[in-house]
Amino acid sequence: MRYQPFPSDLFVKNRAKLVAELPPKSIALISSNDIMPTNADGSMGFKQQTDLFYLSGLDQEETLLLIYPDAPEPHLKEIAFIRETSELIAIWEGHKYTKEEATAISGIKNIQWSSNFEAVLKTLIYSAETIFMIDNEHMRNSSLVETQNARLVKEIKVKYPLHTFGRLAPILNTLRMKKEPAEIKALQQAIDITESGFRRILAFTKPGVWENEIEAEFIHEFIKMRSGGFAYTPIIASGANACVLHYIENERICQDGELILLDVGASYGNYNADMTRTIPVNGKFSARQRQVYLAVQAVLNFATDLMRPGIYWVDYQKQVEKFMEGELINLGLFSQNDVDNQDPNNPIFKKYFMHGVAHHLGLDVHDIWDKYKPFEPGMVLTCEPGIYIREEGIGIRLENNLLITDGAPINLMANIPIDIDEIETLMSR
């Protein structure tokens, strides 16, 4: 692996937090993700199931985790099942975990080959009453692909139909929202790598470069710094492309006088940064670009200070939207009279600011969360207001990653240039 291993204490503590939430006589089962196919004999790169990683740190395919706090013998309380390797696998695919390595990473003493899973489960499951399993319950999930965990749920329900079944997602969603110090350290590493990439493209960007060339500069820097690559498909959007929220083609020549919206983040140790900056192609903001940029930055500063313990996401979004409304009036995009006479079900600000201002961040870029729980210290969220004026071909978004504390939030991206003067100075060198 490229990243430095996490201390096994992190995963021991995470499992203990899960165990504390399980009712008596419960077994929890989680499987790794599949290696997804492409065409012919091709496959995509492996991406671990994030709940499994959160509980074990095991970053390898064909892995299963069994947690049974009330197991009849102590060595059966937690078991990890990993892929048994061979000389042939080592030649064709490379090194796979030994049992000793899996123990060192996870802190789980009982490591077995995955071929033993069914036999071991059968010896334990009849003394249990409830089987807790995972499904993708993220509110934005729309995938049609059946996961390995979904197949496991089907198989277990067929084999053990008289057991009670429970959902792990609501428990883990709550636990994962608050980050341990080792997780924050990994997030900061991903952010620092992202900063290095951004500083690189500030020196590279000029009229005539292609969006994909900027993308290439980012990935060069990320891989050089031992990142796992892009945390998500990057947005390199010049000119009017910046008004397309999920523009990912990155195929246009950047023109003199335009802005470029850069929504890019590095991944490190499976934890993800999520940064957005907007810069001038020629290194100088025009008067109008500067005006809109400062409005977005004002909203960012307001929203940052607002992100305190006790506030709910829904209320947070509404307060930011109200502040944004005033900035849009100041930009001359509509008047207070327009606001007073607007359709309350279709507020006028949504023409220029139409997305959420914050989401949780961690092992998933849009990390699992519960929007009806208040912000608490230890949570990490993005803060990303934007203004998109399609009729002027201007799209500006600014995004930082914030750690909630007992007081003011900590901006984990404080070292990444954002002020107009600093950006112009760096681009002029």
Sequence and secondary structure as in RCSB ss.txt:
>XXXX:A:sequence
MRYQPFPSDLFVKNRAKLVAELPPKSIALISSNDIMPTNADGSMGFKQQTDLFYLSGLDQEETLLLIYPDAPEPH
LKEIAFIRETSELIAIWEGHKYTKEEATAISGIKNIQWSSNFEAVLKTLIYSAETIFMIDNEHMRNSSLVETQNA
RLVKEIKVKYPLHTFGRLAPILNTLRMKKEPAEIKALQQAIDITESGFRRILAFTKPGVWENEIEAEFIHEFIKM
RSGGFAYTPIIASGANACVLHYIENERICQDGELILLDVGASYGNYNADMTRTIPVNGKFSARQRQVYLAVQAVL
NFATDLMRPGIYWVDYQKQVEKFMEGELINLGLFSQNDVDNQDPNNPIFKKYFMHGVAHHLGLDVHDIWDKYKPF
EPGMVLTCEPGIYIREEGIGIRLENNLLITDGAPINLMANIPIDIDEIETLMSR
>XXXX:A:secstr
  S    HHHHHHHHHHHHTTS SSEEEEEE     B STT B      HHHHHHH    SS EEEE TT SSGG
GSEEEEE    HHHHHHT     HHHHHHHH  SEEEEGGGHHHHHHHHHTT SEEEE     TT    S  HHH
HHHHHHHHH TTSEEEESHHHHHHHHHB  HHHHHHHHHHHHHHHHHHHHHHHH  TT BHHHHHHHHHHHHHHT
T  EESS  EEEEGGGGGSTT     SB  TT EEEEEE EEETTEE  EEEEEETTS   HHHHHHHHHHHHHH
HHHHHH  TT  HHHHHHHHHHHHHHHHHHTTSS HHHHHTS TTS GGGGT  S S  B SSSSS    TTS  
 TTBEEEE  EEEEGGGTEEEE BEEEE  SSS EETTTTS  SHHHHHHHHH 
